[in-house]
């Protein structure tokens, strides 16, 4: 799994780690813009775009 820069956003990391495509990230951001206040990772999981394990790996690397 790719290492993370401290200031890197989850979508940027997921693209760099090849866990999501740019199109997938744009889909999640569109859902957020349309009024869904959920976190990026939650929306991505709900849409079936990432596995929970990937989200957990990101959180662990960020120290969340």
PDB file of N, CA, C, O and CB in Angstrom:
ATOM      1  N   UNK A   1       0.842  -1.179   0.000  1.00  0.00           N
ATOM      2  CA  UNK A   1       0.000   0.000   0.000  1.00  0.00           C
ATOM      3  C   UNK A   1       0.886   1.240   0.000  1.00  0.00           C
ATOM      4  O   UNK A   1       1.923   1.266   0.663  1.00  0.00           O
ATOM      5  CB  UNK A   1      -0.958  -0.001   1.217  1.00  0.00           C
ATOM      6  N   UNK A   2       0.486   2.250  -0.729  1.00  0.00           N
ATOM      7  CA  UNK A   2       1.233   3.504  -0.837  1.00  0.00           C
ATOM      8  C   UNK A   2       1.313   4.210   0.508  1.00  0.00           C
ATOM      9  O   UNK A   2       0.362   4.188   1.289  1.00  0.00           O
ATOM     10  CB  UNK A   2       0.587   4.425  -1.873  1.00  0.00           C
ATOM     11  N   UNK A   3       2.449   4.831   0.771  1.00  0.00           N
ATOM     12  CA  UNK A   3       2.553   5.674   1.958  1.00  0.00           C
ATOM     13  C   UNK A   3       1.772   6.958   1.707  1.00  0.00           C
ATOM     14  O   UNK A   3       1.407   7.270   0.573  1.00  0.00           O
ATOM     15  CB  UNK A   3       4.047   5.984   2.306  1.00  0.00           C
ATOM     16  N   UNK A   4       1.522   7.694   2.782  1.00  0.00           N
ATOM     17  CA  UNK A   4       0.690   8.886   2.668  1.00  0.00           C
ATOM     18  C   UNK A   4       1.445  10.125   3.116  1.00  0.00           C
ATOM     19  O   UNK A   4       2.218  10.081   4.073  1.00  0.00           O
ATOM     20  CB  UNK A   4      -0.583   8.726   3.485  1.00  0.00           C
ATOM     21  N   UNK A   5       1.219  11.215   2.426  1.00  0.00           N
ATOM     22  CA  UNK A   5       1.722  12.511   2.862  1.00  0.00           C
ATOM     23  C   UNK A   5       0.725  13.058   3.874  1.00  0.00           C
ATOM     24  O   UNK A   5      -0.481  12.874   3.709  1.00  0.00           O
ATOM     25  CB  UNK A   5       1.923  13.501   1.648  1.00  0.00           C
ATOM     26  N   UNK A   6       1.207  13.726   4.916  1.00  0.00           N
ATOM     27  CA  UNK A   6       0.319  14.204   5.973  1.00  0.00           C
ATOM     28  C   UNK A   6      -0.777  15.138   5.485  1.00  0.00           C
ATOM     29  O   UNK A   6      -1.876  15.133   6.039  1.00  0.00           O
ATOM     30  CB  UNK A   6       1.117  14.897   7.015  1.00  0.00           C
ATOM     31  N   UNK A   7      -0.505  15.935   4.466  1.00  0.00           N
ATOM     32  CA  UNK A   7      -1.505  16.883   3.981  1.00  0.00           C
ATOM     33  C   UNK A   7      -2.328  16.345   2.812  1.00  0.00           C
ATOM     34  O   UNK A   7      -3.124  17.076   2.224  1.00  0.00           O
ATOM     35  CB  UNK A   7      -0.831  18.162   3.570  1.00  0.00           C
ATOM     36  N   UNK A   8      -2.138  15.082   2.476  1.00  0.00           N
ATOM     37  CA  UNK A   8      -2.816  14.481   1.328  1.00  0.00           C
ATOM     38  C   UNK A   8      -4.259  14.124   1.676  1.00  0.00           C
ATOM     39  O   UNK A   8      -4.536  13.565   2.738  1.00  0.00           O
ATOM     40  CB  UNK A   8      -2.059  13.229   0.853  1.00  0.00           C
ATOM     41  N   UNK A   9      -5.163  14.451   0.775  1.00  0.00           N
ATOM     42  CA  UNK A   9      -6.569  14.105   0.952  1.00  0.00           C
ATOM     43  C   UNK A   9      -6.780  12.655   0.552  1.00  0.00           C
ATOM     44  O   UNK A   9      -6.001  12.085  -0.212  1.00  0.00           O
ATOM     45  CB  UNK A   9      -7.485  15.042   0.123  1.00  0.00           C
ATOM     46  N   UNK A  10      -7.847  12.067   1.081  1.00  0.00           N
ATOM     47  CA  UNK A  10      -8.103  10.646   0.844  1.00  0.00           C
ATOM     48  C   UNK A  10      -8.270  10.349  -0.648  1.00  0.00           C
ATOM     49  O   UNK A  10      -7.747   9.346  -1.135  1.00  0.00           O
ATOM     50  CB  UNK A  10      -9.354  10.198   1.611  1.00  0.00           C
ATOM     51  N   UNK A  11      -8.980  11.192  -1.372  1.00  0.00           N
ATOM     52  CA  UNK A  11      -9.173  10.951  -2.799  1.00  0.00           C
ATOM     53  C   UNK A  11      -7.867  10.951  -3.575  1.00  0.00           C
ATOM     54  O   UNK A  11      -7.663  10.129  -4.468  1.00  0.00           O
ATOM     55  CB  UNK A  11     -10.096  11.988  -3.374  1.00  0.00           C
ATOM     56  N   UNK A  12      -6.985  11.879  -3.226  1.00  0.00           N
ATOM     57  CA  UNK A  12      -5.672  11.942  -3.877  1.00  0.00           C
ATOM     58  C   UNK A  12      -4.887  10.664  -3.619  1.00  0.00           C
ATOM     59  O   UNK A  12      -4.286  10.097  -4.531  1.00  0.00           O
ATOM     60  CB  UNK A  12      -4.875  13.163  -3.381  1.00  0.00           C
ATOM     61  N   UNK A  13      -4.898  10.216  -2.364  1.00  0.00           N
ATOM     62  CA  UNK A  13      -4.163   9.008  -2.002  1.00  0.00           C
ATOM     63  C   UNK A  13      -4.745   7.782  -2.699  1.00  0.00           C
ATOM     64  O   UNK A  13      -4.001   6.933  -3.189  1.00  0.00           O
ATOM     65  CB  UNK A  13      -4.179   8.808  -0.485  1.00  0.00           C
ATOM     66  N   UNK A  14      -6.072   7.687  -2.743  1.00  0.00           N
ATOM     67  CA  UNK A  14      -6.709   6.527  -3.369  1.00  0.00           C
ATOM     68  C   UNK A  14      -6.383   6.444  -4.856  1.00  0.00           C
ATOM     69  O   UNK A  14      -6.203   5.352  -5.394  1.00  0.00           O
ATOM     70  CB  UNK A  14      -8.223   6.583  -3.171  1.00  0.00           C
ATOM     71  N   UNK A  15      -6.306   7.585  -5.517  1.00  0.00           N
ATOM     72  CA  UNK A  15      -5.914   7.593  -6.929  1.00  0.00           C
ATOM     73  C   UNK A  15      -4.462   7.154  -7.066  1.00  0.00           C
ATOM     74  O   UNK A  15      -4.139   6.303  -7.895  1.00  0.00           O
ATOM     75  CB  UNK A  15      -6.113   8.999  -7.550  1.00  0.00           C
ATOM     76  N   UNK A  16      -3.594   7.733  -6.255  1.00  0.00           N
ATOM     77  CA  UNK A  16      -2.162   7.400  -6.330  1.00  0.00           C
ATOM     78  C   UNK A  16      -1.915   5.930  -5.997  1.00  0.00           C
ATOM     79  O   UNK A  16      -1.035   5.296  -6.578  1.00  0.00           O
ATOM     80  CB  UNK A  16      -1.353   8.293  -5.375  1.00  0.00           C
ATOM     81  N   UNK A  17      -2.697   5.393  -5.059  1.00  0.00           N
ATOM     82  CA  UNK A  17      -2.557   3.990  -4.666  1.00  0.00           C
ATOM     83  C   UNK A  17      -3.275   3.050  -5.636  1.00  0.00           C
ATOM     84  O   UNK A  17      -3.262   1.832  -5.462  1.00  0.00           O
ATOM     85  CB  UNK A  17      -3.097   3.786  -3.254  1.00  0.00           C
ATOM     86  N   UNK A  18      -3.901   3.636  -6.659  1.00  0.00           N
ATOM     87  CA  UNK A  18      -4.664   2.879  -7.661  1.00  0.00           C
ATOM     88  C   UNK A  18      -5.801   2.082  -7.040  1.00  0.00           C
ATOM     89  O   UNK A  18      -6.162   1.009  -7.522  1.00  0.00           O
ATOM     90  CB  UNK A  18      -3.743   1.939  -8.420  1.00  0.00           C
ATOM     91  N   UNK A  19      -6.365   2.629  -5.948  1.00  0.00           N
ATOM     92  CA  UNK A  19      -7.510   2.002  -5.300  1.00  0.00           C
ATOM     93  C   UNK A  19      -8.824   2.566  -5.842  1.00  0.00           C
ATOM     94  O   UNK A  19      -9.876   1.940  -5.717  1.00  0.00           O
ATOM     95  CB  UNK A  19      -7.435   2.199  -3.781  1.00  0.00           C
ATOM     96  N   UNK A  20      -8.752   3.753  -6.445  1.00  0.00           N
ATOM     97  CA  UNK A  20      -9.912   4.382  -7.078  1.00  0.00           C
ATOM     98  C   UNK A  20      -9.433   5.116  -8.323  1.00  0.00           C
ATOM     99  O   UNK A  20      -8.278   5.528  -8.421  1.00  0.00           O
ATOM    100  CB  UNK A  20     -10.645   5.361  -6.092  1.00  0.00           C
ATOM    101  N   UNK A  21     -10.348   5.266  -9.266  1.00  0.00           N
ATOM    102  CA  UNK A  21     -10.040   6.054 -10.461  1.00  0.00           C
ATOM    103  C   UNK A  21     -10.434   7.513 -10.222  1.00  0.00           C
ATOM    104  O   UNK A  21     -11.172   7.827  -9.288  1.00  0.00           O
ATOM    105  CB  UNK A  21     -10.778   5.481 -11.712  1.00  0.00           C
ATOM    106  N   UNK A  22      -9.936   8.378 -11.070  1.00  0.00           N
ATOM    107  CA  UNK A  22     -10.318   9.786 -10.994  1.00  0.00           C
ATOM    108  C   UNK A  22     -11.827   9.921 -11.141  1.00  0.00           C
ATOM    109  O   UNK A  22     -12.450  10.726 -10.450  1.00  0.00           O
ATOM    110  CB  UNK A  22      -9.592  10.612 -12.079  1.00  0.00           C
ATOM    111  N   UNK A  23     -12.403   9.155 -12.020  1.00  0.00           N
ATOM    112  CA  UNK A  23     -13.861   9.186 -12.226  1.00  0.00           C
ATOM    113  C   UNK A  23     -14.599   8.802 -10.948  1.00  0.00           C
ATOM    114  O   UNK A  23     -15.606   9.423 -10.608  1.00  0.00           O
ATOM    115  CB  UNK A  23     -14.267   8.239 -13.374  1.00  0.00           C
ATOM    116  N   UNK A  24     -14.109   7.778 -10.232  1.00  0.00           N
ATOM    117  CA  UNK A  24     -14.733   7.373  -8.967  1.00  0.00           C
ATOM    118  C   UNK A  24     -14.659   8.497  -7.936  1.00  0.00           C
ATOM    119  O   UNK A  24     -15.638   8.778  -7.245  1.00  0.00           O
ATOM    120  CB  UNK A  24     -14.056   6.105  -8.414  1.00  0.00           C
ATOM    121  N   UNK A  25     -13.499   9.133  -7.838  1.00  0.00           N
ATOM    122  CA  UNK A  25     -13.324  10.241  -6.889  1.00  0.00           C
ATOM    123  C   UNK A  25     -14.280  11.376  -7.246  1.00  0.00           C
ATOM    124  O   UNK A  25     -14.912  11.959  -6.365  1.00  0.00           O
ATOM    125  CB  UNK A  25     -11.849  10.748  -6.889  1.00  0.00           C
ATOM    126  N   UNK A  26     -14.384  11.686  -8.522  1.00  0.00           N
ATOM    127  CA  UNK A  26     -15.292  12.748  -8.954  1.00  0.00           C
ATOM    128  C   UNK A  26     -16.740  12.404  -8.628  1.00  0.00           C
ATOM    129  O   UNK A  26     -17.525  13.291  -8.292  1.00  0.00           O
ATOM    130  CB  UNK A  26     -15.139  13.000 -10.454  1.00  0.00           C
ATOM    131  N   UNK A  27     -17.102  11.126  -8.723  1.00  0.00           N
ATOM    132  CA  UNK A  27     -18.453  10.692  -8.370  1.00  0.00           C
ATOM    133  C   UNK A  27     -18.741  10.966  -6.902  1.00  0.00           C
ATOM    134  O   UNK A  27     -19.801  11.490  -6.561  1.00  0.00           O
ATOM    135  CB  UNK A  27     -18.638   9.201  -8.675  1.00  0.00           C
ATOM    136  N   UNK A  28     -17.800  10.614  -6.035  1.00  0.00           N
ATOM    137  CA  UNK A  28     -17.979  10.844  -4.599  1.00  0.00           C
ATOM    138  C   UNK A  28     -18.080  12.340  -4.312  1.00  0.00           C
ATOM    139  O   UNK A  28     -18.936  12.767  -3.538  1.00  0.00           O
ATOM    140  CB  UNK A  28     -16.813  10.220  -3.796  1.00  0.00           C
ATOM    141  N   UNK A  29     -17.218  13.129  -4.925  1.00  0.00           N
ATOM    142  CA  UNK A  29     -17.251  14.576  -4.703  1.00  0.00           C
ATOM    143  C   UNK A  29     -18.570  15.181  -5.180  1.00  0.00           C
ATOM    144  O   UNK A  29     -19.082  16.116  -4.565  1.00  0.00           O
ATOM    145  CB  UNK A  29     -16.076  15.251  -5.419  1.00  0.00           C
ATOM    146  N   UNK A  30     -19.117  14.656  -6.264  1.00  0.00           N
ATOM    147  CA  UNK A  30     -20.411  15.126  -6.763  1.00  0.00           C
ATOM    148  C   UNK A  30     -21.509  14.829  -5.752  1.00  0.00           C
ATOM    149  O   UNK A  30     -22.365  15.677  -5.498  1.00  0.00           O
ATOM    150  CB  UNK A  30     -20.742  14.472  -8.117  1.00  0.00           C
ATOM    151  N   UNK A  31     -21.493  13.637  -5.178  1.00  0.00           N
ATOM    152  CA  UNK A  31     -22.481  13.274  -4.158  1.00  0.00           C
ATOM    153  C   UNK A  31     -22.381  14.238  -2.976  1.00  0.00           C
ATOM    154  O   UNK A  31     -23.399  14.677  -2.441  1.00  0.00           O
ATOM    155  CB  UNK A  31     -22.273  11.808  -3.683  1.00  0.00           C
ATOM    156  N   UNK A  32     -21.161  14.563  -2.573  1.00  0.00           N
ATOM    157  CA  UNK A  32     -20.975  15.513  -1.473  1.00  0.00           C
ATOM    158  C   UNK A  32     -21.505  16.900  -1.847  1.00  0.00           C
ATOM    159  O   UNK A  32     -22.170  17.545  -1.037  1.00  0.00           O
ATOM    160  CB  UNK A  32     -19.487  15.601  -1.090  1.00  0.00           C
ATOM    161  N   UNK A  33     -21.221  17.353  -3.045  1.00  0.00           N
ATOM    162  CA  UNK A  33     -21.698  18.676  -3.491  1.00  0.00           C
ATOM    163  C   UNK A  33     -23.217  18.742  -3.540  1.00  0.00           C
ATOM    164  O   UNK A  33     -23.809  19.801  -3.333  1.00  0.00           O
ATOM    165  CB  UNK A  33     -21.127  19.011  -4.871  1.00  0.00           C
ATOM    166  N   UNK A  34     -23.843  17.600  -3.814  1.00  0.00           N
ATOM    167  CA  UNK A  34     -25.305  17.557  -3.909  1.00  0.00           C
ATOM    168  C   UNK A  34     -25.967  17.514  -2.538  1.00  0.00           C
ATOM    169  O   UNK A  34     -27.189  17.400  -2.444  1.00  0.00           O
ATOM    170  CB  UNK A  34     -25.740  16.352  -4.724  1.00  0.00           C
ATOM    171  N   UNK A  35     -25.167  17.604  -1.472  1.00  0.00           N
ATOM    172  CA  UNK A  35     -25.757  17.734  -0.146  1.00  0.00           C
ATOM    173  C   UNK A  35     -25.532  16.590   0.813  1.00  0.00           C
ATOM    174  O   UNK A  35     -25.996  16.653   1.952  1.00  0.00           O
ATOM    175  CB  UNK A  35     -27.170  17.924  -0.287  1.00  0.00           C
ATOM    176  N   UNK A  36     -24.836  15.542   0.398  1.00  0.00           N
ATOM    177  CA  UNK A  36     -24.543  14.447   1.320  1.00  0.00           C
ATOM    178  C   UNK A  36     -23.366  14.871   2.194  1.00  0.00           C
ATOM    179  O   UNK A  36     -22.257  15.072   1.700  1.00  0.00           O
ATOM    180  CB  UNK A  36     -24.228  13.112   0.548  1.00  0.00           C
ATOM    181  N   UNK A  37     -23.614  15.005   3.494  1.00  0.00           N
ATOM    182  CA  UNK A  37     -22.590  15.482   4.419  1.00  0.00           C
ATOM    183  C   UNK A  37     -21.676  14.377   4.947  1.00  0.00           C
ATOM    184  O   UNK A  37     -20.820  14.635   5.793  1.00  0.00           O
ATOM    185  CB  UNK A  37     -23.246  16.172   5.574  1.00  0.00           C
ATOM    186  N   UNK A  38     -21.849  13.157   4.458  1.00  0.00           N
ATOM    187  CA  UNK A  38     -21.011  12.048   4.925  1.00  0.00           C
ATOM    188  C   UNK A  38     -19.564  12.251   4.494  1.00  0.00           C
ATOM    189  O   UNK A  38     -19.278  12.982   3.545  1.00  0.00           O
ATOM    190  CB  UNK A  38     -21.542  10.704   4.390  1.00  0.00           C
ATOM    191  N   UNK A  39     -18.669  11.598   5.201  1.00  0.00           N
ATOM    192  CA  UNK A  39     -17.251  11.639   4.860  1.00  0.00           C
ATOM    193  C   UNK A  39     -17.010  10.950   3.517  1.00  0.00           C
ATOM    194  O   UNK A  39     -17.760  10.060   3.117  1.00  0.00           O
ATOM    195  CB  UNK A  39     -16.407  10.973   5.966  1.00  0.00           C
ATOM    196  N   UNK A  40     -15.959  11.377   2.837  1.00  0.00           N
ATOM    197  CA  UNK A  40     -15.599  10.836   1.529  1.00  0.00           C
ATOM    198  C   UNK A  40     -15.549   9.304   1.554  1.00  0.00           C
ATOM    199  O   UNK A  40     -16.164   8.646   0.714  1.00  0.00           O
ATOM    200  CB  UNK A  40     -14.247  11.401   1.078  1.00  0.00           C
ATOM    201  N   UNK A  41     -14.818   8.745   2.514  1.00  0.00           N
ATOM    202  CA  UNK A  41     -14.647   7.295   2.578  1.00  0.00           C
ATOM    203  C   UNK A  41     -15.944   6.543   2.790  1.00  0.00           C
ATOM    204  O   UNK A  41     -16.135   5.461   2.236  1.00  0.00           O
ATOM    205  CB  UNK A  41     -13.699   6.948   3.670  1.00  0.00           C
ATOM    206  N   UNK A  42     -16.836   7.107   3.586  1.00  0.00           N
ATOM    207  CA  UNK A  42     -18.132   6.464   3.836  1.00  0.00           C
ATOM    208  C   UNK A  42     -18.949   6.424   2.550  1.00  0.00           C
ATOM    209  O   UNK A  42     -19.526   5.393   2.205  1.00  0.00           O
ATOM    210  CB  UNK A  42     -18.915   7.212   4.949  1.00  0.00           C
ATOM    211  N   UNK A  43     -18.993   7.543   1.849  1.00  0.00           N
ATOM    212  CA  UNK A  43     -19.730   7.579   0.579  1.00  0.00           C
ATOM    213  C   UNK A  43     -19.129   6.586  -0.407  1.00  0.00           C
ATOM    214  O   UNK A  43     -19.861   5.844  -1.062  1.00  0.00           O
ATOM    215  CB  UNK A  43     -19.718   9.004  -0.022  1.00  0.00           C
ATOM    216  N   UNK A  44     -17.808   6.565  -0.519  1.00  0.00           N
ATOM    217  CA  UNK A  44     -17.146   5.643  -1.449  1.00  0.00           C
ATOM    218  C   UNK A  44     -17.478   4.192  -1.111  1.00  0.00           C
ATOM    219  O   UNK A  44     -17.703   3.383  -2.011  1.00  0.00           O
ATOM    220  CB  UNK A  44     -15.622   5.853  -1.420  1.00  0.00           C
ATOM    221  N   UNK A  45     -17.512   3.858   0.176  1.00  0.00           N
ATOM    222  CA  UNK A  45     -17.880   2.488   0.572  1.00  0.00           C
ATOM    223  C   UNK A  45     -19.338   2.205   0.238  1.00  0.00           C
ATOM    224  O   UNK A  45     -19.659   1.141  -0.292  1.00  0.00           O
ATOM    225  CB  UNK A  45     -17.632   2.271   2.080  1.00  0.00           C
ATOM    226  N   UNK A  46     -20.223   3.149   0.546  1.00  0.00           N
ATOM    227  CA  UNK A  46     -21.650   2.955   0.265  1.00  0.00           C
ATOM    228  C   UNK A  46     -21.914   2.759  -1.225  1.00  0.00           C
ATOM    229  O   UNK A  46     -22.820   2.018  -1.608  1.00  0.00           O
ATOM    230  CB  UNK A  46     -22.455   4.146   0.777  1.00  0.00           C
ATOM    231  N   UNK A  47     -21.127   3.419  -2.056  1.00  0.00           N
ATOM    232  CA  UNK A  47     -21.273   3.274  -3.508  1.00  0.00           C
ATOM    233  C   UNK A  47     -20.553   2.038  -4.043  1.00  0.00           C
ATOM    234  O   UNK A  47     -20.641   1.734  -5.232  1.00  0.00           O
ATOM    235  CB  UNK A  47     -20.745   4.515  -4.209  1.00  0.00           C
ATOM    236  N   UNK A  48     -19.845   1.329  -3.172  1.00  0.00           N
ATOM    237  CA  UNK A  48     -19.119   0.131  -3.587  1.00  0.00           C
ATOM    238  C   UNK A  48     -17.842   0.429  -4.353  1.00  0.00           C
ATOM    239  O   UNK A  48     -17.365  -0.409  -5.118  1.00  0.00           O
ATOM    240  CB  UNK A  48     -20.003  -0.726  -4.426  1.00  0.00           C
ATOM    241  N   UNK A  49     -17.284   1.625  -4.150  1.00  0.00           N
ATOM    242  CA  UNK A  49     -16.091   2.024  -4.892  1.00  0.00           C
ATOM    243  C   UNK A  49     -14.794   1.619  -4.208  1.00  0.00           C
ATOM    244  O   UNK A  49     -13.762   1.498  -4.868  1.00  0.00           O
ATOM    245  CB  UNK A  49     -16.098   3.505  -5.101  1.00  0.00           C
ATOM    246  N   UNK A  50     -14.831   1.408  -2.889  1.00  0.00           N
ATOM    247  CA  UNK A  50     -13.650   0.939  -2.155  1.00  0.00           C
ATOM    248  C   UNK A  50     -14.074  -0.068  -1.104  1.00  0.00           C
ATOM    249  O   UNK A  50     -15.219  -0.069  -0.653  1.00  0.00           O
ATOM    250  CB  UNK A  50     -12.893   2.121  -1.498  1.00  0.00           C
ATOM    251  N   UNK A  51     -13.144  -0.918  -0.721  1.00  0.00           N
ATOM    252  CA  UNK A  51     -13.369  -1.879   0.351  1.00  0.00           C
ATOM    253  C   UNK A  51     -13.092  -1.216   1.691  1.00  0.00           C
ATOM    254  O   UNK A  51     -12.253  -0.319   1.774  1.00  0.00           O
ATOM    255  CB  UNK A  51     -12.482  -3.133   0.167  1.00  0.00           C
ATOM    256  N   UNK A  52     -13.785  -1.644   2.741  1.00  0.00           N
ATOM    257  CA  UNK A  52     -13.530  -1.085   4.072  1.00  0.00           C
ATOM    258  C   UNK A  52     -12.071  -1.199   4.498  1.00  0.00           C
ATOM    259  O   UNK A  52     -11.568  -0.333   5.215  1.00  0.00           O
ATOM    260  CB  UNK A  52     -14.401  -1.775   5.091  1.00  0.00           C
ATOM    261  N   UNK A  53     -11.381  -2.259   4.065  1.00  0.00           N
ATOM    262  CA  UNK A  53      -9.979  -2.449   4.442  1.00  0.00           C
ATOM    263  C   UNK A  53      -9.100  -1.311   3.919  1.00  0.00           C
ATOM    264  O   UNK A  53      -8.147  -0.902   4.582  1.00  0.00           O
ATOM    265  CB  UNK A  53      -9.466  -3.793   3.912  1.00  0.00           C
ATOM    266  N   UNK A  54      -9.421  -0.809   2.741  1.00  0.00           N
ATOM    267  CA  UNK A  54      -8.655   0.295   2.159  1.00  0.00           C
ATOM    268  C   UNK A  54      -8.860   1.555   2.993  1.00  0.00           C
ATOM    269  O   UNK A  54      -7.912   2.293   3.264  1.00  0.00           O
ATOM    270  CB  UNK A  54      -9.074   0.544   0.683  1.00  0.00           C
ATOM    271  N   UNK A  55     -10.095   1.791   3.392  1.00  0.00           N
ATOM    272  CA  UNK A  55     -10.392   2.956   4.227  1.00  0.00           C
ATOM    273  C   UNK A  55      -9.689   2.851   5.577  1.00  0.00           C
ATOM    274  O   UNK A  55      -9.167   3.843   6.086  1.00  0.00           O
ATOM    275  CB  UNK A  55     -11.908   3.098   4.430  1.00  0.00           C
ATOM    276  N   UNK A  56      -9.675   1.669   6.149  1.00  0.00           N
ATOM    277  CA  UNK A  56      -8.978   1.466   7.425  1.00  0.00           C
ATOM    278  C   UNK A  56      -7.479   1.699   7.275  1.00  0.00           C
ATOM    279  O   UNK A  56      -6.853   2.291   8.154  1.00  0.00           O
ATOM    280  CB  UNK A  56      -9.236   0.048   7.959  1.00  0.00           C
ATOM    281  N   UNK A  57      -6.904   1.243   6.181  1.00  0.00           N
ATOM    282  CA  UNK A  57      -5.470   1.457   5.947  1.00  0.00           C
ATOM    283  C   UNK A  57      -5.165   2.950   5.870  1.00  0.00           C
ATOM    284  O   UNK A  57      -4.169   3.406   6.430  1.00  0.00           O
ATOM    285  CB  UNK A  57      -5.015   0.750   4.647  1.00  0.00           C
ATOM    286  N   UNK A  58      -6.012   3.714   5.182  1.00  0.00           N
ATOM    287  CA  UNK A  58      -5.818   5.161   5.095  1.00  0.00           C
ATOM    288  C   UNK A  58      -5.887   5.784   6.486  1.00  0.00           C
ATOM    289  O   UNK A  58      -5.034   6.594   6.849  1.00  0.00           O
ATOM    290  CB  UNK A  58      -6.875   5.800   4.164  1.00  0.00           C
ATOM    291  N   UNK A  59      -6.895   5.411   7.258  1.00  0.00           N
ATOM    292  CA  UNK A  59      -7.064   5.974   8.601  1.00  0.00           C
ATOM    293  C   UNK A  59      -5.871   5.653   9.496  1.00  0.00           C
ATOM    294  O   UNK A  59      -5.414   6.505  10.257  1.00  0.00           O
ATOM    295  CB  UNK A  59      -8.350   5.448   9.239  1.00  0.00           C
ATOM    296  N   UNK A  60      -5.373   4.433   9.404  1.00  0.00           N
ATOM    297  CA  UNK A  60      -4.213   4.045  10.215  1.00  0.00           C
ATOM    298  C   UNK A  60      -2.981   4.856   9.830  1.00  0.00           C
ATOM    299  O   UNK A  60      -2.235   5.305  10.701  1.00  0.00           O
ATOM    300  CB  UNK A  60      -3.924   2.541  10.057  1.00  0.00           C
ATOM    301  N   UNK A  61      -2.765   5.046   8.535  1.00  0.00           N
ATOM    302  CA  UNK A  61      -1.602   5.811   8.092  1.00  0.00           C
ATOM    303  C   UNK A  61      -1.714   7.286   8.469  1.00  0.00           C
ATOM    304  O   UNK A  61      -0.703   7.946   8.711  1.00  0.00           O
ATOM    305  CB  UNK A  61      -1.429   5.675   6.587  1.00  0.00           C
ATOM    306  N   UNK A  62      -2.940   7.802   8.521  1.00  0.00           N
ATOM    307  CA  UNK A  62      -3.163   9.192   8.908  1.00  0.00           C
ATOM    308  C   UNK A  62      -3.141   9.357  10.429  1.00  0.00           C
ATOM    309  O   UNK A  62      -3.065  10.476  10.935  1.00  0.00           O
ATOM    310  CB  UNK A  62      -4.497   9.689   8.346  1.00  0.00           C
ATOM    311  N   UNK A  63      -3.208   8.234  11.157  1.00  0.00           N
ATOM    312  CA  UNK A  63      -3.239   8.305  12.610  1.00  0.00           C
ATOM    313  C   UNK A  63      -4.603   8.702  13.150  1.00  0.00           C
ATOM    314  O   UNK A  63      -4.712   9.327  14.205  1.00  0.00           O
ATOM    315  CB  UNK A  63      -2.206   9.276  13.095  1.00  0.00           C
ATOM    316  N   UNK A  64      -5.632   8.334  12.417  1.00  0.00           N
ATOM    317  CA  UNK A  64      -7.005   8.671  12.812  1.00  0.00           C
ATOM    318  C   UNK A  64      -7.580   7.555  13.666  1.00  0.00           C
ATOM    319  O   UNK A  64      -8.727   7.641  14.104  1.00  0.00           O
ATOM    320  CB  UNK A  64      -7.899   8.917  11.569  1.00  0.00           C
TER     321      UNK A  64
END
